[in-house]
């Protein structure tokens, strides 16, 4: 990977923070955008702006084409069919869509894990209150990997859905999603994979994973905010009623009732984020031109490099991990570390990372988290390590 050339595509990397060049290690929260994505969004507004699926005029046709092509590109990126690609606002909305649209009944069991982001926990907790479902929570092992024996013991005949993250946003653990989906299906349960931290970093193939649903966000993979994806198999999506109702998701409406549009439009009510779709297409082109396997390997190498160099720290998560490192320096609060690093232009996240139950399980309030992407370098990691040493000396 030619990182120096890649870096030139990201205007924000020229920014100085407190007089230091920006080092952006908060990629798990959101990634920076290359000028190709920024350009695609402004091109849309300058040349093609119109609503989609509503006009016979030229601009509407062109805007519809851009929007539909984004579905096709996404489908190709995850090896699926464009009818199985629903655009949402983000991963959170994608998961909520399933929570509200699948037919859950009292006593149905949903299996999640303690390492889930709040987005893959709170919607199911609400179903406990609203519908009387039973929520079962799989533990993590001492090393921060998913406890597969516990998972097997929790899936059974009453399981309606297994909903597990592919990559933990705190621990960097990469879960065996293919095996998890197989276990769910052996018990006639649906399987939802939270791909918020996998789709941006590793090659994800819907056919290979074999999930019923897969949720991810464009803004975590060089794309714009306000754009998310819910992949669902045609079968699973056909079994669900719509999430939101209104314009564009209908086939026919009388003053009494309505019938639903074909997939994926049945789940895309109202005017969508058309410019966002244009930007997302450009992001997918960008990632594809580098190659997801290369990205995965590069980020894992960066994580390994950093872990080998961080001294006197508790590092959370298994050895086999994606490019996410959560750690705590002994006796120094995570926010103090993040605050000090920011003084040197280094952006890391500190706190509970929207995974409070995991923090409680680990007996901590939060961690410092450095997460890497295609534009990060070992030199940047060296600078962070130097500053961690300085924090240790000074605090
Ligand atoms: N995690 C982080 O800093 P949204 O906000 O809907 O795009 O993504 C939610 C989400 C769901 N699942 C996982 C595994 C995630 O990591 C996230 C987002 C960010 O860790 C923001 S809290």
Boltz pocket constraint, residues with backbone or C-beta under 6 A from the ligand:
constraints:
  - pocket:
      binder: B
      contacts: [[A, 28], [A, 29], [A, 30], [A, 89], [A, 90], [A, 91], [A, 92], [A, 93], [A, 117], [A, 119], [A, 120], [A, 165], [A, 167], [A, 168], [A, 169], [A, 194], [A, 196], [A, 197], [A, 217], [A, 349], [A, 353], [A, 354]]
      max_distance: 6.0
